[in-house]
Amino acid sequence: MQVIETVADDGHHAVHYINRVGWLRAAVLGANDGIVSTSSLLAGIAASGAGHGAILLSGIAALVAGAMSMAAGEYVSVSAQADTERADLAKERHALAHQPETEWRELRDIYVERGLSPDLAGEVARQLMAADALGAHARDELGISDFSKARPVQAAVASAASFSVGALPPLLTVALVPAPATIAAIVASTLLCLALLGYAGASLGGGHRYRSMVRVVFWGALAMALTAGTGHMVGATL
């Protein structure tokens, strides 16, 4: 992980959070999905009147299937992004080889729009292109940088791992708690984990901790309530 730091004249380091957005989003999404989907499924199965063994087996299946689904989904979507990036870079490389002056004007105009004078923008564009023309256009024209570059395998592994970490607490709760207290224990452990996840995500991202905790807990509680209610109604009719 790399965090941009700006250094003022007095030596003060201002730490920014923007470079955490990519991996933080994936980690929070995966962990939240693991907690909510697994605990909701377990609550629904438990509310249907199923036995302890069936509940535990359902939780294990949910963890494996959810982790693989997250990995496959992230890999496919990020691979599509990577294909688009490669196609755009190939077009930029061709344009730089055959129309360098046009590409220089494009980069100059970008810097003018950002507030530089035409002369200064032209000089900046010329120097950046002399150093790394493709890199300059990828960053400033296409918005592709090392921080945002698509990495399908990394995204797939991170998503599967974060989902599994999120799914473990409700699954362990079912494994360790006596059957009569299963639903109450699932709800309690899930709400606690969601609150901690909301707090951690807000802390790492520089957001409002209390608001983040309330948001995450509310939606998790709603998902469990709806799934448990559905399980109870279906179980009563079977």
C-alpha positions in Angstrom: 0.0 0.0 0.0 1.3 3.4 -0.9 -0.1 6.6 0.6 0.7 10.0 -0.9 2.3 12.4 1.5 2.7 16.1 0.9 5.5 17.9 2.8 5.0 21.5 3.8 7.8 24.0 4.5 7.6 23.2 8.2 8.3 19.5 7.6 4.7 18.5 8.3 3.5 15.4 6.4 -0.1 15.5 5.3 -1.3 11.9 4.8 -4.1 11.4 2.2 -6.4 8.5 1.8 -7.2 8.5 -1.9 -4.7 5.8 -2.8 -6.5 3.4 -0.4 -9.8 3.7 -2.3 -9.2 0.7 -4.6 -8.2 -2.0 -2.2 -10.3 -0.5 0.6 -13.5 -0.7 -1.5 -12.8 -4.3 -2.5 -11.9 -5.4 1.1 -14.9 -3.7 2.7 -17.2 -5.0 0.0 -15.9 -8.6 0.2 -16.0 -8.7 4.0 -19.4 -7.1 4.2 -20.8 -9.5 1.7 -19.3 -12.4 3.5 -20.8 -11.4 6.9 -24.2 -10.4 5.6 -24.9 -13.1 3.1 -23.6 -15.9 5.3 -25.3 -14.8 8.5 -28.5 -14.0 6.6 -28.5 -17.5 5.1 -27.8 -19.1 8.5 -30.5 -17.1 10.2 -33.0 -18.1 7.4 -32.1 -21.8 7.6 -32.2 -21.7 11.4 -35.6 -19.9 11.4 -37.0 -22.6 9.1 -36.6 -25.1 11.9 -33.7 -27.0 10.3 -31.3 -29.1 12.4 -28.0 -27.9 13.7 -26.1 -30.0 11.2 -28.0 -28.7 8.3 -27.4 -25.1 9.4 -23.7 -25.7 9.7 -23.5 -27.4 6.4 -25.3 -24.6 4.7 -22.9 -22.1 6.2 -19.9 -24.0 5.0 -21.4 -24.2 1.5 -22.2 -20.5 1.6 -18.6 -19.6 2.5 -17.1 -21.7 -0.3 -19.6 -20.7 -3.0 -19.5 -17.1 -2.0 -15.7 -16.8 -2.0 -15.5 -18.5 -5.4 -18.3 -16.3 -6.8 -16.6 -13.2 -5.5 -13.3 -14.3 -7.0 -14.8 -15.2 -10.4 -16.8 -12.0 -10.5 -13.9 -9.8 -9.7 -11.6 -11.6 -12.1 -14.0 -11.3 -15.0 -14.9 -7.7 -14.4 -11.4 -6.5 -13.7 -10.1 -8.5 -16.8 -12.6 -6.6 -18.9 -11.2 -3.4 -17.5 -7.7 -4.6 -18.2 -8.6 -5.4 -21.8 -10.1 -1.9 -22.2 -6.9 -0.3 -20.8 -4.7 -2.4 -23.1 -6.8 -1.4 -26.1 -6.6 2.3 -25.2 -2.9 2.1 -24.6 -2.3 0.5 -27.9 -4.3 3.3 -29.7 -2.2 5.9 -27.8 1.0 4.1 -28.7 0.0 4.1 -32.4 -1.0 7.8 -32.3 2.3 8.8 -30.6 4.3 7.0 -33.2 2.4 8.5 -36.2 1.0 11.8 -34.9 3.3 13.1 -32.1 2.5 16.7 -32.7 -1.2 16.1 -32.4 -0.7 14.1 -29.2 1.4 17.0 -27.8 -1.4 19.4 -28.5 -3.9 17.2 -26.8 -1.7 17.0 -23.7 -1.0 20.7 -23.7 -4.8 21.4 -23.9 -5.4 19.2 -20.9 -3.0 21.2 -18.8 -4.5 24.5 -20.1 -7.9 23.3 -18.9 -6.4 22.6 -15.5 -5.2 26.2 -15.2 -1.8 26.5 -16.8 -1.0 29.2 -19.3 -0.7 27.9 -22.9 3.1 28.5 -23.0 3.7 26.7 -19.7 1.3 23.9 -20.6 3.1 23.4 -23.9 6.5 23.2 -22.2 5.2 20.8 -19.5 3.7 18.6 -22.1 6.9 18.6 -24.2 9.1 17.7 -21.2 6.8 14.9 -20.0 6.5 13.4 -23.4 10.3 13.5 -23.8 10.6 11.6 -20.5 7.7 9.1 -21.0 5.2 10.0 -23.7 2.9 7.0 -23.2 3.0 7.2 -19.5 2.0 10.9 -19.6 -0.9 10.3 -21.9 -2.0 7.2 -20.0 -2.1 9.2 -16.8 -3.4 12.5 -17.9 -5.5 11.7 -20.9 -6.8 8.2 -20.1 -6.7 8.3 -16.3 -4.6 5.1 -16.1 -1.9 5.0 -13.4 -0.1 2.4 -11.3 -2.6 3.0 -8.5 -5.7 2.4 -10.6 -4.3 -0.1 -13.1 -6.5 -3.3 -13.4 -5.0 -6.4 -11.8 -7.5 -9.3 -12.2 -5.7 -12.0 -10.2 -5.0 -9.6 -7.3 -8.6 -8.5 -7.3 -9.9 -12.1 -7.4 -7.7 -13.3 -4.5 -8.4 -10.2 -2.4 -12.1 -10.5 -2.9 -12.2 -14.3 -2.1 -10.0 -13.7 1.0 -12.0 -10.8 2.3 -15.3 -12.7 1.8 -14.0 -15.7 3.6 -12.8 -13.6 6.5 -16.2 -12.0 6.7 -18.1 -15.3 6.5 -16.1 -17.0 9.3 -17.6 -15.3 12.4 -21.2 -16.3 11.8 -20.1 -19.8 10.7 -18.0 -20.2 13.9 -20.9 -18.9 15.9 -23.1 -21.7 14.7 -20.4 -24.3 15.3 -19.7 -23.2 18.9 -23.1 -22.1 20.2 -25.8 -24.5 21.4 -28.7 -25.0 19.0 -31.4 -23.2 21.0 -29.4 -20.0 21.0 -28.3 -20.2 17.3 -30.4 -17.3 15.9 -29.7 -14.9 18.8 -26.0 -15.7 18.6 -25.9 -15.2 14.9 -27.6 -11.8 15.1 -25.4 -10.6 18.0 -22.1 -11.7 16.4 -23.0 -10.4 13.0 -24.1 -6.9 14.3 -20.9 -6.7 16.3 -18.7 -7.7 13.3 -20.6 -5.2 11.0 -20.1 -2.4 13.5 -16.3 -3.2 13.7 -16.1 -3.4 9.9 -17.9 0.0 9.6 -15.5 1.5 12.1 -12.4 0.1 10.5 -13.5 1.1 7.0 -14.2 4.6 8.1 -10.9 4.9 10.0 -8.8 3.6 7.1 -10.7 5.8 4.6 -10.9 9.0 6.7 -14.7 8.9 6.9 -17.2 9.5 9.7 -16.9 6.4 12.0 -20.3 6.6 13.7 -22.2 7.2 10.4 -20.4 4.3 8.7 -21.1 2.0 11.6 -24.8 2.8 11.5 -25.0 2.4 7.8 -23.4 -1.0 7.7 -25.3 -2.3 10.7 -28.7 -1.1 9.4 -28.4 -2.9 6.1 -27.0 -6.0 7.6 -29.8 -6.2 10.2 -32.4 -5.6 7.5 -30.9 -8.4 5.3 -31.0 -10.8 8.3 -34.5 -9.9 9.3 -35.9 -10.4 5.8 -34.1 -13.7 5.3 -35.1 -15.0 8.7 -38.7 -14.0 8.1 -38.7 -15.8 4.8 -37.1 -18.9 6.3 -39.7 -18.9 9.1 -42.7 -18.6 6.6 -41.3 -21.2 4.2 -40.4 -23.6 7.0 -43.9 -23.3 8.5 -45.4 -24.4 5.2 -43.1 -27.4 4.5 
